[in-house]
Amino acid sequence: MKTIAILGTAASFHEIAAKHYYQESIKIIPCKTPKEVLQEVKQNPNCEGGILAIENTIAGSVTNHYNSLQDLDICIRGELLLNIQHHLVALPKTSIYDIWEIRTHPMAIKQCSNYLARIHPSTRLLACSDTASAAKEISQQHLKGVAAIASSLASSYYGLEILASNIQNNKNNYTRFFILSKSKQGEQKEHNKATIIFRLDQKAERLSSVLLQLQALKINLSKLHSFPLGTISNTYEFIADLEFNNFSCFQKSLMQLEKVTLDYSVLGTYQKATTPLWSEIK
């Protein structure tokens, strides 16, 4: 049985993602913050991997997680796409009209903003560390008139009832998760995606050169974020996801990056996730 660090508690979407990826019984290490997940993966000898959400089709990217990955020298060994179904859950026999407070993770609030504005415009919203912990608090503290936005797994796990189903803004609501391991693993020829970080000075032609070289090698740039580095004048850090059909082309791109960047780091190469998995599991 593998021991995996996850963000959140039991029955969170992170645990659902972990169960899908490892396809076996797992023991979870619940973590309150992304940094705690990364520290468990890096420092706990009993922890064999970690799961960390990195972007959502509605709420966008969680870009600060990338820098933490780099700082702790943790490897991305894979990715997983999970179709997220959010439900409004509360104590049994609660009426939806009795709800005065809704608790959930801030990303879930963004993903369900249309429903909240339409049905609960004056209801108090309380941000929690994750969706499952919100459900757990309601159950353990027997909070009447308080609901959580969480998974159906969390609803059944903590003995709550579903008051409203699939309340996310878009039914095609996907979250992308990184699968993490302790150290850099050998690059494999069947890998067709990579996540890298590189630094450039402010000259526009520097980035243009990078993009042209990637295009010449038929490498698709599926993500690009830039951040100014406050400690270094006129220097920017870029986070990029690269997709390729030929692994040797990716290796050639690194040789080119070495010539035009101040420095770069490969956070991991892995197999691209193409099929979203269903979050409704038991």
N, C-alpha and C positions, 0 to 999 in steps of 0.2 A: 504494500500500500504506500503510495507516494504522499509526501507531506508538502503542501502547496500554500504559499502565502497569498492571501487575497485582500482586496480592499473591501471593508465591510464585514458583516457577520454572516452567520449561517442563513441560507436561502436568499442571499443577495444575487444580483445578476453576475457578479464576479464568480461566485461559486457555481452558478449555472454554466458559465463559460468554461470554467475549469473542468467540470464533469464532461462537457462535450469534447473538450480537447484531449483529455487523458483517457477517456473511454474505459475507466476502471474506478474502483472504489478509491477515494482519496481522503486524506485527513487534512483539514484546512487550518491555517493559522490566521485568525481574523486580525486585521490591522485597521487602525483608525485613520491613518493618513497614507498617501502614496509613498512618502519618504520611509515610513515604517515597513511597507511592503518591500521596498528595495533593500533596506537594511537587513531584513530577515533573509532575503535571497542571498545577499552578499556574506553575512556574518554567521548565520545559524547553520551549523554543520548538518542538522537534521532536515533542513529545508531543501527540497530538491527542485524548486522552481517557483515562479510567481505569475500572477495574472494582473494586468493593469490596463484599464480602459484608456484609449488614446484619442478617439474622436467619435462623434455622433452625427448622423445625417441632418438632424434638426438643430442641435445645440452647438455643433462645430467641434474644433480640436481642443484638446487639453494640452497646450503646447509646453507648459512648464514641466511636464513629466519628462520631456526629452532631455533637458539639461540635467536632471537628477540621474538619468540613466548614464549619461556621460561622466558625471562626477564620481559615481560609484563603480564605474567600469563593469557594468552588467551587460550581458549579451541578449539581444533579441533573437530568439530561436524560432519564432513562428508568429502567426497572426490568426485571428478568428473573427468572423462576422456573426453577430447575434441579432436576430430580429427581436426588438424589445416591445413587449406588450405591457403597458402600465394599467393598473387597476386601482380604484379607490376602495380601500378596505378599512373596516372598523370592527368594534366588538359586535358579537351576535345580537340581533334584534334592534340594531341601531337604524334609525331612519336617516335618509340622506338630508332631510330638512333639519335634523338635530345637530348637524355638523357646524361647529363654530371655529375649529382649527384644523388645518391639514399640515402634516409633517412629511418631509421627504428630502431627498438630496437636491441641491440646487440645479443640477443638470436635468433631473426629472421635472422640476418646476418649469424649466424652459421647454422641455419636450411636450408638456401638457398645458401650455399657456393658454391656448384657445378655449379648452374646456373650463379651465379655472376662471377665465374672464367671463365666460358665458353663464356658467352655472353657480360659481362661487365668487362673485366679484368683490364681496365685502368680507369673505372669510379670511381669518388670519393665517398666513403662511409661515411655517417655521422650518428653517433649513436644518437638516441632520447630516451626520457623517455618511450615511448611505440609506437606501430605500428600506432594506431589511431591518436595520436598527430602529427605524421609525415604527415599523410594525411590531417589533419586539417590545418597545417601550409601552405602546398602547396595551398590549397583551399583559405584560408583567405588572404594570401599574394600574391596570383596569381603568383606563382613561375614557370616560364617557363623553360623547360629543366631539371626540378627536378622531380624525381619520388619517390614514397614511396612503401615499401613492407608492405602490410596490408590486412585486410579481405575484402571480397566483400561487407559486411555491411558498412565498413568504406568508401569504394569507392562510394556507392550510397548515404550514409549519407552526405558526403562532396562534392558531385557533381563531382566526378572524373571518368575517364574511365579506364578500365582494359586493359593494354597493353600486359600482359602475365599472363596466369592462372596456378595455381598449380605448382609453381616454387620451392617448397621445395624439398630437396634431396630425401626424401622417402615419398611415398604416404601414408604410414602408420605412419604418423607423429602425435603423441599424446602428449598432455600436461596434466599433472595431477595437479589439483587445490585442495587446502584445503578450506573447508568451515569453517569459524571461528565464534565463539560467545564470549560474554564478559567474562564468567566465567565457571568454571568447572561444567559440568552437570553430573547427575547421570549415572553411567554405566548401560547399559541395556543388558539383556541376549541375545537379537538378534544381538548384535554387534559381528562382527567376525574379526575385525582388530583394531590395536592400534599403536600409535606412542609414543615412549618413549625415554628418554635421561638418560644415566647412566654414572657414573665415576668409573674408575678402576686405580689402580697403574700399573706400567710397567711390572709386572710379567706376563709371557705368560700364566701360568696355570690359572690365574684369568679369562681371556677371554675364555679359553678352558672350564672351569667349567660352565660358563654361557651358552655357546653353547650346551654343553652336556645336561644340565638341560632342555633347550628348546626342544631339540630333544626328550628327554625322555617323555616330556609332549605333544608331537606331535604338536608343534608350529612351523610354518614355518617362517623363518627369510627372508623376502623379500627385506630388505634394511639394510645395516650396513655401517655407516661412522664413522671414528675416527678422532679426532682432539687433538693435544697436548695442554695442558693448560700451557701457558707460566708462569703463576703466581705460579704454583705448580709444583715442580720438579718431573719428572717421573710419572706424572698423565695424563691420557687421558680421553676425553669425547667421548662417543659413542651415535650416533643417530640410532635408529632401528625401523623398521616397522615389527610388528608381526602379523601373520595371524593364525587364529585358528577356529576350528569347535565347540569347547566346551568352553563357557565363563568361566566355573569354572577352566578349565586348565590354562587359562590366569591369573586368580586370584592366583592360586597356583604358577605360575611362578614369580609373584611379591613377594611372600613370600620367594622364593629362591633367587631372586635378592637382597633382603634386607640383606641376609646373606653374599653374596660375593662381593657386590659393596660398594664403599665409600658412595654413595647416588644415588637415581634415582628419576625421575619425569615422570608421565604419562601426555603427552600433550593432549591426547584425545583417546577415543574409539569410533568406528563408524562402519558403514556398508561398506564393501569393494565395490568399483565401479568395475563392470565387463563388462559393455557395453559402448564403446566409443560413444559419441554423436557428431553430425555433426555441424561444425562451420558455415556452409552456411545457415544463417537464415535471415529473413527480419525484 
